[in-house]
């Protein structure tokens, strides 16, 4: 599952982070899990997480006994009951742009 279409016009690292988090909405992910999933260096990941948190698209929980976990905001997670195809609510232009890598 991918993040909703309206959140896919962000930087590649941010989109990779959101997509990874959407896959694990309930349990969240640690920074190390996100780094492995997004395949980016720690500096890129740190920047992406800061920007996503500032935009209110992620939530960070840090318990004393467990490692920090990061969760996607509910707005980012598509409704599994709604089948809009893989394109979700992306415009034709966005789908063509993504298809040709422009």
Buried (B, 14 or more C-beta within 10 A) or exposed (E): EBBBBBBBEBEEBBBBBBBBBBBBBEEBBEBEBBBEBBEBEEEBBBBBBEBBBEEEBBBEEEEEEEEEBBBBBEEBBBEEEEEEEEEBEBEEEBBEEEEEEE
